[in-house]
Amino acid sequence: MGIIRKFIGDKIVEAAIKAGHVPAEKPEDEEDRLKDLKRLKLIEENIEKDKRFSSFPKLAATLTGCSQSAIHIIDDDTQHCKVSYGKDLPTDVMTNKIPRQLAICSHVLNNNSKPLVINDVSLDERTKHAFELAPNFPRFYAGSPIISNTGYTLGTFCVFDDTPKQLEHSKIDGLRMLADQFINVYESTLDTSINFQETTSNSEKIEGEYFSSASILFSDFVGFTKKTEELDPGQLIEILDSFFSGFDKIMDRFSIKKIKTIGDAYMAVGGIPDLNSDHADRTVQAALEMINYVRGINFQQKALGNEPWEIRIGVHTGPVIAGKTSSEFDIWGDSVNIAARLENSGEKMKVNCSEETKSFLSKSYQYNKKENIELKGKGTVDTFIINQKD
């Protein structure tokens, strides 16, 4: 049966490629990804009958209003369906294992740790040729990456439907949370824990954990270099301490975790370790309170005849690795770099947030959209200046 299945799969792949299908590229970390997959034994484990996991796909289908759902794990050449909901028996048998080159989920492996949504599989350039040759392909697809504790994408938690459709952001984020919950439960049952490790310049060992969604706040004072030239060191330290002490209290009030200060920069993160789904709201609110606090301090500075201080703040929502070195707690990842660049490209006494953060905000704000902003090393993006009353 396995030989016949492979033969049929190879023929379909060959026909699809001949028709113009281009398989998804393998991610740059493919070798390490496969090692992590082997460590967790997800291919070998039979989780379909395990009550801890069997209800996950039905919950995902119900949440998103889709007819079918599945947990797919991808090895070097095959997509394995570990547990599913809504498939008829013939489809379930035929899609239990399919060639990786045909799998829609394979595109999620190199999608920057983000969910992939294809509203109409028959029209999308990545999937339309395979769809024409594989009648069991769905018309709608949404897949959230299943990412291990060490940060490797092992497969997807996906939903699909026989008709094209769209999903609102809240349902896509719900699918992401289900993917996180699945892998967290699975890893907690195994004695295969491993720490994310990295060697820094002073040989510190980093022990970290992957978080699929967090909101990073990065702030900096405008014209700080000039102030260091105008103020004596004692006065400069006293003023900075008053700012940072106030910022610390604001972070505590909104349950945001302070990361560190670097010179005049202040860095914090929401959603770690509490995983609250409203971390974007709380982080933006904290950022706005920081600006109000700076305004309050400036009244004192004006009374003393000093120049006012002005701050820029950037907020971005995305995945991070968080953990401890031997000396401090810290976070790492591309999301941190984006938050810093948002601050640098922002406006004084304003919060500049990414489109990702904006999509998570439940509170209504007024925005000034800045189109095609060049973020160093990230290309051009749209950013959003959050307005508040002076």
C-alpha positions in Angstrom: 0.0 0.0 0.0 2.8 2.4 0.9 4.6 1.7 -2.4 1.5 2.2 -4.4 0.7 5.5 -2.6 4.2 6.7 -3.2 4.0 5.8 -6.9 0.7 7.7 -7.3 2.1 10.6 -5.4 5.2 10.8 -7.5 3.1 10.8 -10.7 0.9 13.6 -9.4 3.9 15.6 -8.4 5.5 15.0 -11.8 2.3 16.1 -13.6 1.8 19.1 -11.4 5.4 20.4 -11.9 5.0 19.8 -15.7 1.8 21.9 -15.5 3.7 24.8 -13.9 3.4 24.0 -10.2 6.4 25.3 -8.1 6.9 23.4 -4.8 7.6 25.5 -1.7 11.3 26.1 -1.0 12.7 24.4 2.0 13.6 26.7 4.9 17.1 27.7 5.6 17.1 25.9 9.0 15.8 22.6 7.4 18.5 20.4 8.8 18.0 21.7 12.4 14.3 21.6 11.9 14.4 17.9 11.1 16.6 17.2 14.1 14.1 18.9 16.3 11.3 16.9 14.7 13.3 13.7 15.4 13.8 14.8 19.0 10.1 15.2 19.6 9.1 12.0 17.8 6.0 13.6 16.3 6.0 11.5 13.2 6.2 8.2 15.2 3.7 9.1 17.9 0.1 8.0 17.3 -1.9 11.0 18.8 -5.1 10.4 16.9 -6.7 8.4 19.7 -5.2 10.5 22.5 -8.0 12.4 24.2 -5.6 15.3 24.9 -5.3 15.9 21.2 -8.3 14.3 19.4 -10.6 17.2 20.0 -8.3 20.0 18.8 -9.2 19.8 15.1 -13.0 19.9 15.8 -12.5 22.9 18.0 -10.5 24.7 15.3 -13.2 23.9 12.7 -15.9 25.2 15.0 -13.9 28.3 15.8 -13.3 29.3 12.2 -16.6 28.0 10.7 -14.7 25.6 8.3 -15.8 22.1 7.4 -12.5 20.4 8.0 -9.4 20.7 10.1 -6.1 18.8 10.6 -2.8 18.8 12.4 -0.1 18.2 9.8 3.6 17.4 10.5 6.1 17.7 7.7 9.3 15.7 7.4 11.9 15.8 4.6 9.6 14.6 1.9 6.1 13.9 3.3 3.2 15.6 5.0 1.8 13.4 7.7 -1.8 14.0 8.9 -1.7 13.2 12.7 -5.3 13.9 13.6 -8.2 15.5 11.6 -11.8 16.4 11.6 -14.5 16.6 9.0 -12.9 14.4 6.2 -14.9 11.6 4.7 -13.2 8.2 4.8 -11.8 8.1 1.2 -10.4 11.6 1.6 -9.0 10.7 5.0 -7.2 7.7 3.6 -5.9 9.5 0.5 -4.6 12.5 2.5 -3.1 10.6 5.4 0.3 11.0 3.8 0.9 13.2 0.8 4.1 14.4 -1.0 5.6 17.5 0.6 6.0 19.0 -2.8 2.2 19.1 -3.2 1.3 20.1 0.4 -0.1 23.6 0.9 1.2 23.4 4.5 4.8 23.3 3.1 4.5 27.0 2.3 3.9 27.7 6.0 7.4 26.4 6.9 9.0 29.5 5.4 6.3 32.1 6.1 8.3 33.9 8.8 6.4 32.0 11.6 3.1 33.6 10.5 -0.2 31.9 9.7 -0.9 31.5 5.9 -4.3 32.2 4.5 -5.3 31.4 0.9 -8.9 32.5 0.2 -9.1 30.5 -3.0 -6.6 27.7 -3.6 -7.7 27.3 -7.2 -6.6 30.9 -8.0 -3.4 31.3 -5.9 -0.2 30.9 -7.9 1.4 28.7 -5.3 -1.4 26.1 -5.3 -3.6 26.4 -8.5 -1.7 23.9 -10.6 -1.7 21.2 -7.9 -5.3 21.9 -7.3 -6.2 21.1 -10.9 -4.6 17.6 -10.6 -5.6 16.7 -7.0 -9.4 16.7 -6.6 -9.1 16.4 -2.8 -7.6 19.8 -2.5 -9.8 22.3 -0.6 -10.8 25.7 -2.1 -10.1 27.6 1.1 -7.0 27.1 3.4 -5.7 28.7 6.6 -2.7 27.2 8.4 -0.9 28.3 11.5 2.6 27.1 12.1 3.2 24.5 14.8 6.5 25.8 16.4 8.4 23.9 19.0 9.7 25.3 22.2 13.1 25.8 20.5 11.6 27.8 17.6 11.4 25.4 14.7 8.3 25.0 12.6 7.4 21.3 12.5 4.1 21.5 10.6 0.8 23.3 10.7 -2.6 23.4 12.4 -4.8 24.1 9.5 -8.5 24.5 8.6 -10.0 24.2 5.1 -13.2 24.3 3.3 -14.7 23.3 -0.1 -15.7 26.8 -0.9 -13.6 30.0 -1.0 -14.0 32.3 2.0 -12.3 34.8 4.2 -11.5 34.7 7.9 -11.4 37.8 10.2 -8.2 38.4 12.2 -9.6 37.2 15.5 -10.3 33.7 14.1 -6.9 33.5 12.5 -5.3 34.4 15.8 -7.5 31.9 17.5 -6.1 29.2 15.2 -2.6 30.4 16.2 -3.4 30.0 19.9 -4.7 26.5 19.3 -1.5 25.6 17.4 0.5 26.9 20.4 -1.7 25.0 22.9 -1.3 21.8 20.9 2.5 21.8 20.9 2.8 23.0 24.5 0.6 20.1 25.7 2.5 17.7 23.5 6.0 18.8 24.7 4.9 18.8 28.3 4.2 15.1 28.0 7.7 14.2 26.8 11.0 14.0 28.6 12.8 15.6 25.7 13.1 19.2 26.8 16.0 21.1 25.4 17.1 24.7 26.0 17.6 27.2 23.3 21.3 28.0 23.6 23.5 30.7 22.0 27.0 31.7 22.8 27.4 35.4 23.3 30.6 37.4 23.2 31.2 36.7 26.8 30.2 33.0 26.5 27.0 33.4 28.4 24.6 30.5 28.1 21.1 31.5 27.0 18.1 29.4 28.0 15.0 30.5 26.2 11.5 29.6 25.1 9.6 30.4 21.9 6.5 32.7 22.0 4.5 33.0 18.9 3.0 36.4 19.7 4.3 39.2 21.9 4.2 43.0 21.7 7.6 44.7 21.9 7.9 48.3 23.1 11.1 50.3 22.2 11.6 53.9 23.2 14.4 56.5 22.8 14.8 60.1 23.8 15.1 62.6 20.9 18.3 64.6 20.9 19.8 62.7 23.8 23.4 63.3 22.6 23.0 67.0 22.7 21.6 66.8 26.3 24.7 64.8 27.4 26.8 67.8 26.2 24.6 70.4 28.0 24.0 68.7 31.3 26.5 67.6 33.9 26.6 63.8 34.6 24.9 64.0 38.0 21.9 66.0 36.6 21.6 63.8 33.6 21.5 60.6 35.7 18.9 62.1 38.0 16.6 63.1 35.2 17.0 59.7 33.4 16.3 57.9 36.7 13.1 59.9 37.2 11.9 58.9 33.7 12.8 55.2 34.0 11.4 54.9 37.5 8.1 56.3 36.2 8.2 54.0 33.2 8.7 51.0 35.5 5.5 51.9 37.4 3.6 52.2 34.2 4.8 48.8 33.0 3.7 47.3 36.3 0.3 48.9 36.0 -0.3 47.4 32.6 1.4 44.0 33.3 4.1 44.7 30.8 7.6 43.2 31.5 10.5 45.5 31.5 13.5 44.1 29.6 16.2 46.6 30.0 17.5 50.1 29.5 20.4 50.8 27.1 21.6 54.3 27.6 18.5 56.4 27.1 16.6 53.6 25.4 13.9 51.7 27.3 12.6 48.2 26.2 9.7 46.2 27.4 7.4 43.4 26.2 3.8 42.4 26.6 2.5 38.8 26.5 5.5 37.2 28.3 5.2 35.2 30.3 1.5 35.6 30.9 0.4 34.9 27.2 -2.6 37.2 27.6 -4.3 37.8 24.3 -4.7 41.5 24.9 -1.0 42.2 25.2 -1.0 44.5 22.1 -3.7 46.7 23.7 -1.9 46.8 27.0 1.5 47.6 25.4 0.1 50.5 23.4 -1.7 51.9 26.4 1.5 51.7 28.4 3.3 53.5 25.5 0.8 56.3 25.5 1.1 56.6 29.3 4.8 56.9 28.9 4.3 59.9 26.6 1.9 61.5 29.1 4.5 60.9 31.9 7.2 62.7 29.9 4.8 65.6 29.4 4.4 65.8 33.2 8.1 65.8 33.8 8.5 68.6 31.2 6.3 70.8 33.3 8.9 70.5 36.1 11.8 71.0 33.7 10.1 74.2 32.3 9.7 75.5 35.8 13.4 75.0 36.3 14.2 76.8 33.1 15.4 73.6 31.3 14.6 72.4 27.8 11.8 69.8 27.5 12.5 66.1 26.8 10.9 64.4 23.9 10.5 60.7 23.3 9.7 58.4 20.4 8.2 54.9 20.9 7.8 52.0 18.5 5.6 48.9 19.1 5.5 45.7 17.1 3.7 42.4 17.6 5.3 39.2 16.5 7.2 36.0 17.6 10.2 36.1 20.0 12.5 33.9 21.9 12.5 34.9 25.6 14.6 33.7 28.4 17.6 34.3 30.7 21.3 34.5 30.3 23.4 34.0 33.4 22.9 37.6 34.3 19.5 38.9 33.0 16.2 38.3 31.3 16.1 39.2 27.6 14.3 38.6 24.3 15.6 37.9 20.8 14.3 37.7 17.3 13.4 39.8 14.2 10.4 41.2 16.0 12.7 43.1 18.4 14.6 44.6 15.5 11.4 45.7 13.9 10.2 47.4 17.1 13.5 49.3 17.3 13.3 50.4 13.7 9.7 51.6 14.2 10.9 53.8 17.0 13.7 55.2 14.9 11.3 56.0 12.0 8.6 57.4 14.3 7.7 60.9 15.4 8.5 62.7 18.6 6.0 62.3 21.4 4.1 59.7 19.3 3.7 55.9 19.3 4.5 54.4 15.9 3.1 50.8 15.6 3.3 48.2 12.9 0.4 46.9 10.9 0.6 43.6 12.9 0.1 45.5 16.1 -2.7 47.5 14.7 -4.5 44.3 13.7 -4.5 43.1 17.3 -5.9 46.3 18.9 -9.4 46.1 20.1 -9.6 49.7 21.3 -10.5 52.3 18.7 -7.6 54.8 17.9 -7.1 57.4 15.3 -4.1 56.8 13.1 -1.9 58.6 10.7 -0.9 56.0 8.2 2.7 56.3 6.9 3.0 54.4 3.6 6.1 52.7 2.2 8.4 53.6 5.1 11.9 52.2 4.7 12.9 50.1 7.7 16.6 49.4 7.7 17.1 45.8 6.6 13.3 45.1 6.3 12.3 46.9 3.1 9.3 49.2 2.9 6.3 48.8 5.1 3.2 50.7 6.2 3.3 52.1 9.8 0.7 53.8 11.9 1.2 56.8 14.2 -1.4 56.6 17.0 -3.0 59.9 17.7 -4.0 61.1 21.2 -5.2 64.5 22.5 -2.4 66.8 23.7 
